[in-house]
Amino acid sequence: MRRNELVRPWCAVLAALALMVSGCGGGGGASEPPPVEEPPPVSPPPPVENPVNVKLELLTGKATADFADCKYRDGAVAQAQYMHLVRMNVYQDGVYLTDAGENCKQVTYDQESDDWGSLPNTVLPRIRKISNGTASLAAEVYWRGAVFSGPWQPIAPQYPSGFQRRSDGSAFIIGHVGASSDRGFQVDQESWAENRNGRVPGLFLYEQTNGIWLSDAGGHNLVAGSPGQPVVRDGVGRYPLFGEELKNPAAFYAPHDLEADASGLLYLIDDGRIRTIDADYKVTTLDHAALGITGTVRALDADHQGKVHALAQRGTASYTWHRLADGSKVDFGINRIVMTEPLGRVTFTVVGDSLVVSERPMGGWAGRLYRVSANGTVTPLTDENAVSQVQHVEYGVDGHLYVVLPQGVLIARDFK
């Protein structure tokens, strides 16, 4: 066989391969390699909303307190200023804030001024109202009027620590003397001795005049409580007028967390114990053992059905949620870094079948919000130390969650 006969078949194969490589390009010359197809762009995953963090925004005031510069200013909520807020109530017509003025150097109780609180750079405790974007005065804690000579003088608390409206248009305010919310409402005897004159821990009744709650004309609006050492003592409520003798008078230590159930019965905490005040102002301390309560009761809250709930602290981070209406309870614990200071402020609010709880150490400002489910499961709602200086949390009838700071209020709208 000839050599070119052997080569000819291979040439045919090579020619066929060349045509395959050139594809549709045709023509002579060097062929271009086929374009490399880029993979389709990968879309970034949709943002995942963190179920732990609750969205809080500043409703009014400021997020950081400055007690060297306490100011009182009404008007638009964005410009309103506060002294030292301790608690709030939410009604259909607005938000009511208890502005006690604790820690403020400008707070005065000077009874020799013609108009208390009118002296330069002085302020008085009061109840504030936020409605329709405006902050305004709702109640004056102190009676304004002429100062009587002699031993008799109007009676008032040093600091208000709770507020409740009544169906007849009047309102109750409770207050204490020689204590503070920062210290867990524990009385400091030196402070009490300095401020006891004319100031009594107890429950006070206020009547409305021109839309503002004021004490009565004589300044004797104390309906439960009596002068003397701060103690827990049950008995008759109303303080006698003008030296009348009152047998078995009730007395208070440092009452706070005023709530009312659906029937109008008042509940409050006094020296770690739950006390009630009925329509006749009779004061009764509840039997904790009969209720299955152990430890110290730290906070109260009434849900939207008018049922009162209590939070008792059993240990450093151990709590029990008590539903007083049916006697049921839920134990839970909060896992956190052990605080070097004892707890100064613990507060909670009922949200449906769960709680929102906040705790912070005595003398400290760090804080965090937690949700506690009906079975005791605890879930953080904010990052560690994301919310500081929490004084009170309240789930309003408007469906918003409010967080009270000393000089401002945060809000989580449409909280579920």
C-alpha positions, 0 to 999 in steps of 0.5 A, a space after each residue: 500500500 502506498 504511503 499517501 493512501 494511509 495518510 488520506 483517511 487521517 486527513 479526512 478525520 482532522 478536517 471533520 474535527 476542524 469543522 466541528 471546532 469552527 462551528 458556525 463561524 465558517 471561513 478560514 483563519 483561527 477560530 475564537 473559543 466559545 464564550 464562557 457563560 457566567 452563572 446567573 447572579 445570586 440574589 442576597 437572602 431577604 433580611 431576617 428580622 431578629 425576633 429578639 429585639 423589639 423596636 423602641 423609639 423615643 416618645 418624649 423627653 430624653 433617653 439619658 437623665 441629668 439630675 443636675 438639670 431637672 426641668 419641667 416643661 409642658 407643650 409638644 411631646 418632642 420638647 417636653 421635659 421631665 424631672 424624675 419619672 417613676 411610673 405611668 398609667 395608660 387610659 383611653 384619653 392619654 398617658 399619665 406619668 408620675 413625675 416624682 422629682 427623685 434625685 433632682 436638686 431643684 425639687 422644693 417643699 418650701 411652704 413659706 413661698 406664696 405659690 409653691 414651686 414658683 421660686 426660681 429654679 425650683 420644681 414640684 412633684 406632679 402627675 403629667 399627661 400626654 395626649 394628642 401630642 401634647 404634655 400637660 399638667 394633670 395633678 398637683 401633688 401638693 396643696 396650694 394655698 395659704 400657710 397656717 401658723 401653728 403646728 397644723 399644716 397641710 399633709 402630703 407625701 414627699 414623693 408620689 409613687 402611683 396614680 389611679 383615676 376613679 369612675 367618679 372623676 376623682 383620683 388617688 395618688 400614693 406616696 412615700 417619705 425618705 425612700 426612692 425607687 432607685 433603692 427599691 423603696 427602702 426607707 433611709 432613716 436619715 432622709 426620713 427624719 429630715 423630711 417627715 415634717 408635714 409629709 406622710 406615706 399613704 394614699 391621698 384623694 384628689 378632686 378635679 378643678 378645671 380639668 386638674 386634680 387638686 387636693 381639697 381646700 384644707 389640705 387634708 386629702 390623706 385617706 389612708 395613712 398616719 404620721 409617725 414612724 414608717 411601718 406596716 400597720 393595718 386598720 382604719 384609713 382616713 386621717 382625723 381632721 383637726 386633732 380628732 382621735 382616730 383609733 386603730 389608724 393604718 400606717 405605711 412604710 413606703 407604698 408604691 405600685 398602685 393598681 386597681 382590680 375590676 371591682 375598684 379594690 386598690 392594691 399596692 406594695 409596701 415593704 415587699 408585701 401586698 396591701 389592699 384598700 377598700 371603698 371605706 379606706 380600710 387597709 389590709 395586708 394580704 396573707 402571703 402564705 395563704 396565697 402561696 407567695 414566697 420571697 419579696 413582692 417587687 411589682 404589681 400590674 393589672 391586666 386589661 381585664 382588671 385582674 391583678 398580677 404580682 411578681 415575687 423575687 425568690 432569689 438573685 435571679 429567680 421569680 414567681 409570677 402570681 395571678 392573684 385572681 385565680 391563685 395560679 403561678 409560674 416560676 422562672 429565672 433570668 440568666 444574666 451576669 451576676 450583678 455586684 449590686 442588689 436589685 434596685 428596680 424590678 418592673 413588669 407588665 402583662 401582655 396577653 398571656 405573657 409578661 414583659 419584665 425589666 430589672 436593674 441593680 440598685 444604684 446602676 442604670 444597665 437594663 434589659 427587657 425580657 418576655 416571659 411566656 405562660 410556661 415560664 420560658 424567658 426570651 430577651 427582647 433587647 440586647 444586653 444594656 440596650 435599655 438603661 435606667 428603666 423605671 417602669 414598663 406598661 402595656 397600654 390599652 392602646 396596644 403600645 408597650 411603654 418603657 418609662 425612663 427617669 426623664 423620658 418615655 420609649 414606645 414600641 408601637 403595636 406590640 404583640 
